[in-house]
Each structure stands twice: as structure tokens, then as C-alpha cells.
Amino acid sequence: MDATIESGNLFPPQNYVKNIKESDYAETGFIIEAVKAVGRITHQCIYIIDYFKRGFLYVSDNIARLCGVDAEKIKASGFRFYTEYVPANDLEMMYRYGRSGFGLFYTFPARERKDYMISCNFHVRRDGQERLINHKLSPLMMTEDGKIWLALCSISFAAGNVPGNIIMKKPAADIFWQYSLQRDEWERRDEIVLTDEERKMLFLSAQGYMIRDIAVNMCKSADTVKTYRRCIFRKMNVKNIARALIYAHNHCLI
């Protein structure tokens, strides 16, 4: 790994946070309890980044299934988690889009920044193998000058089989920003639009229904449902329903 990519390098200088008092942390207890509750009812791994202390404020227990290390050890390691469990090429990618991403983030009006999330696919190592995961980050607590003090992060399995697919967007927005690794810049993109029928088809697929059952539920023919599915695949540029569902979740479309 490039010697310059150390845990401290992963804190973008644009988001330098100061003047957080210990008394401010007394107010985070309710937030942590709320995040713990979310962690109990989701398959996703959840943790909170503290940009002032440059570590993790909370790590959900189910992260052990992802990397084979208990949550307390990961919390104690802080950003060393990335340097220890993320391959060098992906770590370099994180370094690049992190700095560029915060540059874009601070072009948005301060009052809107908390509404954005950034999503990226990268590998995490466990037992000599690499798993491609989707990582999302969104502001949880902001400073008075519009910096991110605490950020909520989630980890789930990724759509596709290559790292990247780095996007920044507001849920329900009709546009998003996608980061180009080749050009090292963010490109504005139009979000795909799903019809009501396509969205319902995805909901039913997520519930485990097969095409014939979906057709009965929607009062459509099986061929019509297959047409919906082909349209969804074409819009998302995916090849199966599993990846379509992950894409829809990653882009907050359902």
C-alpha cells in the first residue's frame, strides 16, 4: 500500500472540526441508543464516525459477521479499520473520492448538506478473501459552521462485481452526482425514473414472489411482468433481479 495512505490521511482537511466540548458528547447518548435500535432491526452493519476525535463513536455488533472481528475492537481501532481491512487499490480510491467528495459537498448550501448521502462500493477482507460491499455515509450531527461532526454509515452487499460506483445524492432527487475515477471529477447525472408498475414489481420481488405470482398480484400477464423486468434491467444496467434490488436500495429508489 502507498505509504501516504494511512488512517490519518482519510480525514479530509476540508472537514476539519474544532471546538467540540466533552459536554457536547453528553447529548449523543440518545443518538447512540437510536442507532443501536436501528442496528437490531436491519441486516446492515452500522457505525458512527466522529470527525472531531477522528474515530468511531459507535459500531454495531453485526459488523463481526462482515470482517470476523468484534465491534469493540473495530471501534477501538478507529480509521485503522480501513487500512487493515480494505485492499490497497480500494483504499487509494477512498482517499481520492473522499477529498474530492468533500470539495463537492461544501459547494452545497449549508442548510442542505445534512440531506445528502454518499455511496461507494469497495472490498473488505476476511480470512484471505475479499467481499465487495456498499458503503453509505450521511451527516448525523453538523457543526455551526456547516462541517460534519458525526456521520452515520451503513454497510451492505454491493450490486455488481467491481469497486467504485461512487455517487452523492439527496433521496428522492431527480439528479445525482457520480465520481469518475479516470477524470477525478464529479459528473451530474439524471436519476432513472421507475414507473409505478416497475416499482411495484420490485417490491413484490423483494418479498420473494416469482414472476407468475407477481403477475397474479398485479393482474397482468407473465409476459407483461417480464417486460417490466427487462425495462428495469436496461435502466439500471444490471442483469438479474438481485442486482436490480440492490441498485434500487443503493439509489434510494424504493
C-alpha positions, 0 to 999 in steps of 0.5 A: 500500500502507498505509504501516504495512505494511512488512517490519518490521511482519510480525514479530509482537511476540508472537514476539519472540526474544532471546538467540540466540548466533552459536554457536547458528547453528553447529548449523543447518548440518545443518538447512540441508543437510536442507532443501536435500535436501528442496528437490531432491526436491519441486516446492515452493519452500522457505525458512527464516525466522529470527525472531531476525535477522528474515530468511531463513536459507535459500531454495531455488533453485526459488523463481526459477521462482515470482517470476523472481528468484534465491534469493540475492537473495530471501534477501538481501532478507529480509521485503522479499520480501513487500512487493515481491512480494505485492499490497497487499490480500494483504499487509494480510491477512498482517499481520492473520492473522499477529498474530492467528495468533500470539495463537492459537498461544501459547494452545497448550501449549508442548510442542505448538506445534512440531506445528502448521502454518499455511496461507494462500493469497495472490498473488505477482507476476511480470512484471505478473501475479499467481499465487495460491499456498499458503503453509505455515509450521511451527516448525523450531527453538523457543526455551526459552521456547516462541517460534519461532526458525526456521520452515520454509515451503513454497510451492505452487499454491493450490486455488481462485481467491481469497486467504485460506483461512487455517487452523492445524492439527496433521496428522492432527487431527480439528479445525482452526482457520480465520481469518475475515477479516470477524470477525478471529477464529479459528473451530474447525472439524471436519476432513472425514473421507475414507473409505478408498475416497475416499482411495484414489481420490485417490491413484490420481488423483494418479498420473494414472489416469482414472476407468475405470482407477481403477475397474479398480484398485479393482474397482468400477464407473465409476459407483461411482468417480464417486460417490466423486468427487462425495462428495469434491467436496461435502466439500471444496467444490471442483469438479474433481479438481485442486482436490480434490488440492490441498485434500487436500495443503493439509489434510494429508489424504493 
